[in-house]
Amino acid sequence: MTQLKTIVVVGGSYAGTYLIDRLAPQVHKTHQIVLIQKNSHMHHIFAFPRISVVQGFEQKAFVPYTNAFHAAPAQSTTIIQGIVKTIMADCVVLEDGQDIPYEYLVVATGTGRPPLALTSKLDEMQTRRVLQQRIKEANDVVVVGGGAYGLQLAFDAKELYPTKNVTLIHSTIQLMPRFHPRLHEIVTSRATALGIRLIFAVIRHQITRSRKSGRVSEGRRQVVDQGYRSR
Ligand SMILES: Cc1cc2nc3c(=O)[nH]c(=O)nc-3n(C[C@H](O)[C@H](O)[C@H](O)COP(=O)(O)OP(=O)(O)OC[C@H]3O[C@@H](n4cnc5c(N)ncnc54)[C@H](O)[C@@H]3O)c2cc1C
């Protein structure tokens, strides 16, 4: 029997898992696929802003790899939870020292820079629960950054807890700056209707957070106003 060659895929998020599902049925007679992925579960990051605020369904954002590949024949794909530290010409080297040889390599590590650390579903869920609880207990919620992530988080917090003071600080005069300016107007009017305070300003000094209480230190925060605020 001929030995199967190995295709290594680094990164098991949307791109990596989709690629494996499409590739494995076509190559499984000659190649095995090894997915190397630092998270124990696939992170459905579209839901992350919401599960940082709303309680009770954070488990759904961490999807097991058990049934990830519907089209891939059984045994065609192996999943290793690990962190690729070095890419060599014929193998990748994991943080724990293991070498995984490859014939072909797919790098699907995304464009973000999340910390390179192994994660488990339980730890990730716990992180979200701490955030949810902190927002639940706070009277004043300040969100820094008016891109999609920050906006959704601020809107969710204000819709779920209408009596809290929710402030969104954004560094330019256009919310969602990667999108059409008209979207800024739509989002601004919705924020105003909900009662979210908008501040267009640059934070000059890093916000410090008390390790004990998790509270932001007011004394070291300096917001430099860009000249517009909603109220
Ligand atoms: C809140 C939010 C909402 C979004 N909503 C949408 C949406 O509605 N529609 C849309 O099209 N896009 C959306 N996006 C963008 C979308 O999430 C990204 O485009 C997408 O995640 C990119 O997928 P990817 O597989 O290329 O990389 P990523 O999702 O970044 O995944 C990279 C994977 O590689 C792993 N990895 C990285 N380095 C290593 C290493 N050295 N060793 C092992 N593993 C490693 C990581 O653990 C991760 O699993 C959203 C993004 C966010 C943050």
The ligand as a MOL file (V3000), in Angstrom:
LIG
                    3D

  0  0  0     0  0            999 V3000
M  V30 BEGIN CTAB
M  V30 COUNTS 53 58 0 0 0
M  V30 BEGIN ATOM
M  V30 1 C -17.2450 40.5170 15.6710 0
M  V30 2 C -16.9420 40.1080 14.2690 0
M  V30 3 C -17.9970 39.9030 13.3850 0
M  V30 4 C -17.7350 39.5480 12.0660 0
M  V30 5 N -18.8090 39.3310 11.2360 0
M  V30 6 C -18.5790 38.9500 9.9570 0
M  V30 7 C -19.6620 38.6590 9.0710 0
M  V30 8 O -20.8270 38.7930 9.4330 0
M  V30 9 N -19.3490 38.2620 7.8070 0
M  V30 10 C -18.0600 38.1040 7.3830 0
M  V30 11 O -17.8300 37.7130 6.2270 0
M  V30 12 N -17.0200 38.3620 8.1960 0
M  V30 13 C -17.2490 38.7810 9.4640 0
M  V30 14 N -16.1820 39.0490 10.2910 0
M  V30 15 C -14.8020 38.8760 9.7660 0
M  V30 16 C -14.4390 37.4000 9.8380 0
M  V30 17 O -14.5450 36.9600 11.1700 0
M  V30 18 C -13.0200 37.1530 9.3270 0
M  V30 19 O -12.9570 37.6070 8.0080 0
M  V30 20 C -12.7380 35.6520 9.3990 0
M  V30 21 O -12.6880 35.2380 10.7600 0
M  V30 22 C -11.4190 35.2970 8.7230 0
M  V30 23 O -11.3740 33.8810 8.7740 0
M  V30 24 P -10.0180 33.0860 8.6650 0
M  V30 25 O -10.3520 31.6250 8.6990 0
M  V30 26 O -9.2450 33.5770 7.4810 0
M  V30 27 O -9.1480 33.5200 9.9290 0
M  V30 28 P -9.4870 33.5820 11.4840 0
M  V30 29 O -10.9560 33.5060 11.7520 0
M  V30 30 O -8.7310 34.7500 12.0200 0
M  V30 31 O -8.8480 32.2450 12.0390 0
M  V30 32 C -7.4800 31.9880 12.0920 0
M  V30 33 C -7.3180 30.6890 12.8550 0
M  V30 34 O -5.9350 30.3350 12.8800 0
M  V30 35 C -5.5850 29.9120 14.1770 0
M  V30 36 N -4.1530 30.1990 14.3360 0
M  V30 37 C -3.5340 31.3910 14.1450 0
M  V30 38 N -2.2070 31.2890 14.3010 0
M  V30 39 C -1.9800 29.9640 14.6080 0
M  V30 40 C -0.8000 29.2230 14.8820 0
M  V30 41 N 0.4310 29.7740 14.8400 0
M  V30 42 N -0.9280 27.8940 15.1890 0
M  V30 43 C -2.1620 27.2970 15.1910 0
M  V30 44 N -3.3000 27.9630 14.9180 0
M  V30 45 C -3.2120 29.2780 14.6280 0
M  V30 46 C -6.4680 30.7390 15.1160 0
M  V30 47 O -6.6680 30.0660 16.3400 0
M  V30 48 C -7.7780 30.7900 14.3100 0
M  V30 49 O -8.6030 29.6980 14.5930 0
M  V30 50 C -16.3950 39.4060 11.6190 0
M  V30 51 C -15.3300 39.6050 12.5190 0
M  V30 52 C -15.5930 39.9510 13.8280 0
M  V30 53 C -14.4340 40.1460 14.8030 0
M  V30 END ATOM
M  V30 BEGIN BOND
M  V30 1 1 1 2
M  V30 2 1 2 3
M  V30 3 2 2 52
M  V30 4 2 3 4
M  V30 5 1 4 5
M  V30 6 1 4 50
M  V30 7 2 5 6
M  V30 8 1 6 7
M  V30 9 1 6 13
M  V30 10 2 7 8
M  V30 11 1 7 9
M  V30 12 1 9 10
M  V30 13 2 10 11
M  V30 14 1 10 12
M  V30 15 2 12 13
M  V30 16 1 13 14
M  V30 17 1 14 15
M  V30 18 1 14 50
M  V30 19 1 15 16
M  V30 20 1 16 17
M  V30 21 1 16 18
M  V30 22 1 18 19
M  V30 23 1 18 20
M  V30 24 1 20 21
M  V30 25 1 20 22
M  V30 26 1 22 23
M  V30 27 1 23 24
M  V30 28 2 24 25
M  V30 29 1 24 26
M  V30 30 1 24 27
M  V30 31 1 27 28
M  V30 32 2 28 29
M  V30 33 1 28 30
M  V30 34 1 28 31
M  V30 35 1 31 32
M  V30 36 1 32 33
M  V30 37 1 33 34
M  V30 38 1 33 48
M  V30 39 1 34 35
M  V30 40 1 35 36
M  V30 41 1 35 46
M  V30 42 1 36 37
M  V30 43 1 36 45
M  V30 44 2 37 38
M  V30 45 1 38 39
M  V30 46 1 39 40
M  V30 47 2 39 45
M  V30 48 1 40 41
M  V30 49 2 40 42
M  V30 50 1 42 43
M  V30 51 2 43 44
M  V30 52 1 44 45
M  V30 53 1 46 47
M  V30 54 1 46 48
M  V30 55 1 48 49
M  V30 56 2 50 51
M  V30 57 1 51 52
M  V30 58 1 52 53
M  V30 END BOND
M  V30 END CTAB
M  END
